[in-house]
Amino acid sequence: MAKKKQELAVQVNNQIDETELFKNVSEIIENRKYRMQAAANSEATIMFWEVGQYVNSVILDAKRAAYGKKRRLVLFSVRQRTVKRSSC
């Protein structure tokens, strides 16, 4: 039904209202861009949580790290990213 309304708004007496056409197309694009960004942000959050969960289970055996261990883990992570980037 909404699609028919848009078609009617754009075409009156077989003439195209370019202003209305542009407005409707812009609205569609903006709505989809917003939804796409929200989905990407959600997926990134889940990805980082899964990575943290995995690292916690493998390295820390699902226990809370002591301060010194936590610091070594962060340094290890930074070194790994540096090595990975430089090998590309």
Secondary structure, 3 states (H helix, E strand, C coil): CHHHHHHHHHEECCEECHHHHHHHHHHHHHHHHHHHHHHHHHHHHHHHHHHHHHHHHHHCCCCCCCHHHHHHHHHHHHHHHHHHHHCC
